[in-house]
Structure formats: C-alpha cells, structure tokens
Amino acid sequence: MGLILPAGRVQELDKPEAHLAFIRSQWRDFAAFAWEKYLAQGRGAIVVDLRSASKSGESVHVPSYYVADGSEQLAKRGGWPSEEIAGVINDYDPDLDVVFLFLRLNKEVFYYNASDDLTPPRAYETRQKGREPK
C-alpha cells in the first residue's frame, strides 16, 4: 500500500503533527488495510516509510506496508525497533486500534497506537461493500 499526497517536500511530512494529520486523513484506508492484514497474517503494524518517499511533480509517494509479528519480513528487518514497540504490538486491540511505525528521515522510528470511531473491522466491511458507513 502506498499513498500519494499533494505536498511540497517529504521533510514537511516528517513531523509528529504531520504524522497525525496523515493518519487522520487516510484513516478509513489504513484501518481497512490493517484489519485485512491482521486477519491474514496476525498482529502487526503499518509501516509508513518516509525514508523511501519519492516526489513526482507536485505529489509525494509514501510507501506504506504491513509487517506482521513473527513474520519473515520482520525477521529480515531485525525485529521490532525496540522492546517498547514489541510490547505495543503484543498488547494493542486489533478490533479498535492500528499501530503505525513512521520511519523518519533522521533514522528514528516513531510509533502511534491510533483509534477512531470507525473501527478497523467496520472500515474493512465498508470497503468490501463499497459504501459509506452510517
């Protein structure tokens, strides 16, 4: 899953307030995607890879993908970035929450355990039916 955003520079997206705005603006898609991947692969996180973002004209493409706990993909990455993040992955409620890892330009990793009135299962159901939630 990658997202294309109208934006100036990638650096403008690499601030905590921009991370939260990004999550809010794409919540429906992220929540549905996270639920779909949770059902298929188990607990995990959506990784928003700002380090690999690319600009094309006036748009910025930000690669985003799901990494499941215990997966080969996670092993290739050397595991979760910290014990704290591993604990969040172990403890979050997939019925209500989505865990995001932002790979920042300065090599730091920020995480967010986010939720919204539109839960991941409901977002997924809505996307599957192709209709707006009530």
C-alpha positions in Angstrom: 0.0 0.0 0.0 1.5 3.3 -1.0 -0.1 6.7 -0.8 0.3 9.7 -3.0 -0.2 13.0 -1.3 -0.3 16.5 -2.6 2.6 18.1 -0.7 5.7 20.1 -1.2 8.7 18.3 0.4 9.0 15.0 2.2 10.5 16.8 5.1 7.2 18.5 5.7 5.6 15.1 6.4 8.3 14.2 8.8 7.0 15.9 11.9 4.7 14.4 14.6 1.9 16.8 13.8 2.1 15.8 10.1 2.2 12.1 11.1 -1.1 12.5 13.0 -2.7 14.5 10.2 -1.6 11.9 7.7 -3.1 9.1 9.8 -6.4 11.1 10.2 -6.6 11.9 6.5 -6.2 8.3 5.5 -7.8 6.6 8.5 -10.5 4.7 6.5 -8.0 3.2 4.1 -5.4 2.4 6.8 -7.9 0.9 9.2 -9.4 -1.4 6.5 -5.9 -2.4 5.3 -4.7 -3.1 8.8 -7.8 -5.3 9.5 -7.4 -7.2 6.3 -3.7 -7.9 7.0 -4.5 -8.8 10.7 -7.0 -11.4 9.5 -4.5 -12.9 7.1 -1.2 -12.5 9.0 -1.9 -11.7 12.6 -0.8 -8.8 14.8 1.4 -6.3 13.3 1.9 -2.6 12.3 1.6 -0.4 9.3 5.0 0.9 8.4 5.0 4.4 6.8 8.4 4.7 5.2 9.2 8.3 4.8 12.8 7.4 4.1 11.7 5.8 0.8 9.3 8.5 -0.2 9.6 10.0 -3.6 8.4 13.1 -5.3 6.8 13.3 -8.7 5.7 16.7 -9.8 3.6 18.2 -7.0 2.9 14.8 -5.3 4.8 12.8 -2.8 4.5 9.0 -2.9 4.9 7.5 0.6 5.4 3.7 0.7 3.3 2.1 3.4 3.1 -1.6 4.2 2.1 -4.1 6.9 4.6 -6.0 8.9 3.3 -8.9 11.0 4.7 -10.1 14.3 6.8 -13.2 13.8 6.9 -12.8 10.0 9.8 -13.4 7.7 9.6 -9.8 6.7 10.0 -8.8 10.4 13.0 -11.1 10.8 14.7 -9.6 7.7 14.2 -6.2 9.4 16.0 -7.4 12.5 12.8 -7.5 14.6 10.8 -4.6 16.0 12.9 -1.4 16.5 12.6 -1.5 20.3 11.2 -3.6 23.2 8.6 -0.8 23.8 7.3 -1.2 20.2 7.3 -5.0 20.6 5.2 -4.6 23.7 2.7 -2.3 21.9 2.4 -4.9 19.1 1.7 -7.6 21.7 -0.9 -5.5 23.6 -2.9 -3.5 21.1 -6.5 -4.4 20.4 -6.9 -5.0 16.6 -10.6 -4.6 16.9 -10.1 -1.0 17.9 -6.6 0.1 17.2 -4.0 0.3 14.4 -0.3 0.5 15.2 1.8 2.8 12.9 5.6 2.9 12.7 6.9 6.0 10.9 10.5 5.5 9.6 11.7 9.0 9.9 14.3 10.7 7.7 16.7 11.1 10.6 16.7 7.3 11.1 14.4 7.5 14.2 11.2 5.4 14.4 8.1 6.9 15.9 5.1 4.8 16.7 1.4 5.6 17.2 -1.3 3.3 18.6 -4.3 5.0 16.9 -8.1 4.5 17.0 -11.1 6.2 15.7 -14.9 5.9 15.8 -14.6 3.9 12.5 -13.1 0.7 13.8 -10.8 -1.4 11.7 -13.4 -4.2 11.2 -16.0 -1.6 10.2 -13.7 0.2 7.8 -12.9 -3.2 6.2 -16.6 -4.1 6.0 -17.4 -0.7 4.5 -14.7 -1.1 1.9 -15.8 -4.6 1.0 -19.4 -3.4 0.5 -18.3 -0.3 -1.4 -20.5 2.0 0.6 -20.1 4.8 3.1 -20.5 4.0 6.9 -23.6 5.2 8.6 
